[in-house]
Amino acid sequence: QVQLVESGGGPVQAGGSLRLSCAVSGTRFSINDMVWYLQAPGKQRELVARGTGIGATNYADSVKGRFTISRDNVKKTLYLQMNRLKPEDTGVYYCNAIILTDTWRDYWGQGTQVTVSS
């Protein structure tokens, strides 16, 4: 059974920083792309940053230059370093991964709340 567990969210003032983590647990699996999504209040879930299985990254325009996605393949953990946070970065951040067990499929974490106050 593969599980994704996010952590690191919380309240922060505008201009501050947070680092989110997403730990993948389970047995006998391989991870391809890992992605952070944001669901802001009243909005649809949107991609924030992607880290591919071959090390490429891409970001939403709104976070370029402020957020950095990284992954530790030994620890099977995805990170999102968020700097110069803005109130519009507020919402629930979800970790998503494409994982191979007996077949490739999407897995989601439970989400972690980030609240940026002005």
Buried (B, 14 or more C-beta within 10 A) or exposed (E): EBEBBBBBBEEBEBEEEBBBBBBBEEEEBEBEBBBBBBBBEEEEBEBBBBBBBEEEEEBBEEBEEBBBBBBEEEEBBBBBBBBEBBEEBBBBBBBBBBBEBEEEEEBBBEBBEBBBEE
